[in-house]
Amino acid sequence: MPKHDLSSRHFQRKISEFCEVRIAPISSKRVLENLRPYLISLIIYRERPPILNGHLDWTAIGEACGVEDEMTAELRKQLRPALDAITLWLKAPPVSEDARPAKQYTRMSKTEAVKKTAQVSSTREPKRAAADGVFARNTSAQRGPAPKPINPFPNPLFEATDDPASFQDALIYQMRRFGDSYWQLYRAVVRLTEAFDSKTLLSWIQGERVPRSVASFDILRRIEQRYRLSEGYFKAKLPHQARSLYGHDLGDISPAERRRISVHLPEDFNTLPFTKREEILDWVRRIIISGSTEYRRYQAAASKQPYAIRFPGVTYGGGSLSPRTRASAANANQNMAEELDDPDLLSGVVDAPPRLAMEMADLIRFKTSTLTAIGLQRNGVWGEETASQKIEHLGLMFGALAASPSSIIKGRGVPLSHLSFGLLIFPGVWDWYLQWREQRRGFYTKWEGDMLMVAQALTRAEVGWIRQHPELVKNVRPIDGLIAPEEIEFATRDWNGACDAFHRHAANRSKEIQRVARVHRDPFEPIMCVLEADSPLAEYRKITDEILKRMPDEDRYPRPAAEAVRSFLLLRLGLHLGLRQKNLRQLRVCPRGNFPTSERRLEDMKCGELRWSDRDGGWEVLIPSVAFKNASSSFFGQKPFRLILPDLLDLYKYLEAYIDKHRGVLLGSAKDPGTLFVKTVKTTSLDAAYDSTTFYEAWRTVIQRYGIYNPYTGRGAIKGLLPHGPHNLRDILATHILKQTGSYEQASYAIQDTPDVVQQHYGRFLPQDKAALAARILNQVWEAE
C-alpha cells in the first residue's frame, strides 16, 4: 500500500475520533453527522478548507455542511483545531486567526453572506453532498459535477449476456452493467465508520489483489446484494478456492491453532452469535482436527503419560533406524498413532542403560543380518519396519517396568540397572505387564496377544534368540512379587527347561487373551460412511473432484497449485495401485525421456519406480516383490508388481504437469530425493523426502481440507468422513470389489494380497450386500421375461 494512502487512512481516523471527543459534547447528533464526513472529504480529496481574505470562511463551511444556523462561536472554536490540522497535513500555508468577532457572522443574514462570498472569493465552490453524508470533491477553479446520488439497488443498463470466468473480469463486467465507477461503488457499499480502503477495491478491479480477509468478503457480499447476484457469485470466481481467510475473531486461541482452524471457518464467522461460534469451533476441533472416535480420545489421554525406554544407539543396516522410530520414541506427532498399533508409542523419556542397549543391539543384529553368526540359528528375518516396531514395543514394556509406582503411570519401579532381556522368561513379569495394560486400557486387545507371540518366538527351541543366550540370566535380580530367588536359581541350573516352561505359559496366556480380546481401534470407523455406500470407490473419488474444483490458479499461486496437484495424485495413484503407505511414499520417478532404473537396482533399494513405457504407451509402475511387506506371499511368486496406469479423467495430464513443473516448485532449491512425492520445502526444511510420519500427516491434511464435509462452510466431499491415513485406501478398494463381485480372490488382486488375508482383515462385506448381489443375478431371469 502506498505510504500516502496509509497516512490518509490514519488521519481520517484521527479526525473522526476528534469529532467524537470535541464536537459531539457541544452539538446535536445531526450536526456531528454533517461535520464529520465534511472534514473527512477534505482529507480524501486533499482540499483546503474554504478561505476568505486569509481567514476561514465559516459561512461557506456552514453551508457546505448544512449547519448554517447551528454554526455558533463555541462550535467554531472547537472545529478550528481540526481544520488547522487538515491544513497542516496538506502542507499548505497556515490560516490566520479570525480578524472579526465571531458575533459579526451571526448577525449577517444568509443572503448577505452568500453574496459577499461570491464577490470576494471565486475559489470556494463547496457543494452539498448526497443524503449519505459523503461530499464531492471541491475544485479550486471551477465547479465540478455533483456526485451521483447513491441508489442501493440500481437498475442494470443492459441484460447480462456474458459470465466472465475470472473474478476481475466479472467484477468489471457487473460494474459496467450498472454504470458504477469504482468510487461510486465504494461509496455505495462501504460505511464511513469502516476502515476499508478504497484502494483495496481499486486493486481488485486492476487485478493486483483479490479478497483475502473476512472484511473483504463482507464487502464482496454487499456488492452481490447491490447487483442482485446470487450469493457467492464472486467468491466462486476467485483464483484460490482453498485459501483460508484472516481476520476471524478467535479470542485467545494460539497462532498455531488459528492456522489449523481458520481454513474450516465460514466467512461470516465474526457476525454470528457467540454460542454459534463456540458450536463451530467445537465441531472443527472434534471432527476435523482430532477426529471423534473412542480410540482417538484414549490415544490423546495416553500420549500425555510417557513411560517408554528409548534405544537411540541401536541401528539397522549400518544407519539409524527409520525416522518413525526416533520420532515415536521421543515425541512424535500424536496423529501418527492412529496408524500404529498403540498410542503409547508416542512415549519416550529415558534412554536405555548401556547393558540393555547392547542386548537390544545384539537382538536386532541377529534378526536383520544377512547371515547369522556362527553357532546361532534363526527362523525368519526382520525388515526395517518390523525391527523398528519390535524396538518400540519392547521399549514400552521395559518402560512400564521401570516407571515409578507412585507416578501417574503406576509402573513397577524396577531400577534401570536391573533391566535385562533375561527378565522376559519369567511368567510373573509377563502376567504383571499384561494385567497392567488391561487396567490401563480397560480390556485386552490383539496387541497383548502379539506381544506374547514375540515372547514365544524369542524363547522357541533351537531358533529363539533368548534361548540361545543363557548368559542373560546372570543379569536378573529378584523382584518382589514377580521373580522369586528360587526361579532364578532354576533358570541358572536349567536354562532350556526355564525357556520351555515360559513358552508353554505364553502359549496358554495367548489363547486366553484371544478369547476375551476386544477391538479398540476399528480401522473402518473413520471411513464407515464410504464403506457403506453402494460404490465405495465412487464415493471416495468425490474427494479428487473436490480438489480439482478448488484448484488454485497456478500462474498466480504456483506453490498452492503444486500442493493441490500433489494431493490429487496422492489419492488417484493410491486408488489405482492399492499400495501400502511405505511403497507409495518410497515410489521413485523417472521423467519421460530418461533411462529408467534397472530392476536389480530397485531390488537393492527395495522400492518401486514410476516410468514411461514406450511399449505400452503409458505410465508404468514397477515395484520388485522384495519391497513389499508380504514379499513371500503367493500373490507375487517372486515376480515384480507391474501396472500400467490408465489415462482416465485427465490422470496423465496432471501427472505430467506435476513431474515437469509442480514437483520442482515444491522442491525449490532443496536436494531432489528422487521420490515421486516430495514435501513442500521451506526455509526450515532439512529434507524434501517424506518419512512415515510426515506422509501420514500429508494424507490426513488432504482429508481434513477436501474430504470431510463441513456443514458450516459447504466445503468438503463426504458427509460423516473422519480424518484417516493412507492405509484405509486398501479397505476401500477391497470392500468395493467385494460389493461388486463377491469374490475375495479378485479383491486380493487390488491390494496385492491373498484371499485369506482379505477375508480376515479387509473385507467389510455385510450380509445384506451378499444377498443383494445374489438377488441381482437371479433377478436377471425375471427381467428377461
Secondary structure by P-SEA (a helix, b strand, c coil): ccaaaaaaaaaaaaaaaaaaccccccccaaaaaaaaaaaaaaaaacccccccccccaaaaaaaaacccccccaaaaaaaaaaaaaaaaaacccccccccccaaaaaaccaaaaaaaaaaccccbbbbbbcccccccccccccccccccccccbbbbccccccccccaaaaaaaaaaaacccaaaaaaacccccccccaaaaaaaaacccccccaaaaaaaaaaaaaacccccccccccccccccccccccccccaaaaaacccccccccccccaaaaaaaaaaaaccccccccaaaaaaaaaaaccbbbbccccccccccccaaaaaaaccccccccccccccccccccccccaaaaaaaaaaaaaaccccccccccccccccaaaaaaaaaaaaaaaaaaaccccccccccccccccccccccccaaaaaaaaaaaaaacccccaaaaaaaaaaaaaacccccccccccccccccccccccccaaaaaaaaacaaaaaaaaaaaaaaaaaaaaaccccccccccccccccccccaaaaaaaaaaaaaaacccccccaaaaaaaaaaaaaaaaaaaccccaaaaaabbbbccccccccaaaaaaacbbbbbbbccccbbbbbbcccccccccccccccbbbbbbbbbccaaaaaaaaaaacaaaaaaccccccccccccccccccccccccaaaaaaaaaaaaacccccccccccccccccccccccaaaaaaaaaaaaacccaaaaaaaccccaaaaacccccccaaaaaaaaaaaaacccccc
